[in-house]
Amino acid sequence: MGLDGKRDVHLGGSSVGAVSRLEVLEGRSGRRLRSGAERARIVAERLLPGAHVAEVPRKHGAPRWQIYDWRRRFRQGGELPSCEASQPPFAPPVVEGC
């Protein structure tokens, strides 16, 4: 035991990386558990015309990559149309008279 009555904890086999004290943090980890409906609402808000890429996740306290991941999962599950189906790849050609 150490001087303060705590047990020394060794992580790994080497004594070079010994930890003299290990603290366990209790309470919320900072993660939010969101329902499927809440995820869908946030993804739909992000897809609205004029929505800013970084503004929607910041407003809801989520990282940008999380919104992209939810969107991908909704598309894979068939709950959201794919990008190819929602928009034509190119603008239609316009021919003007000479």
Order of alpha helices (4+ residues) and beta strands (2+ residues): beta-beta-alpha-alpha-alpha-alpha
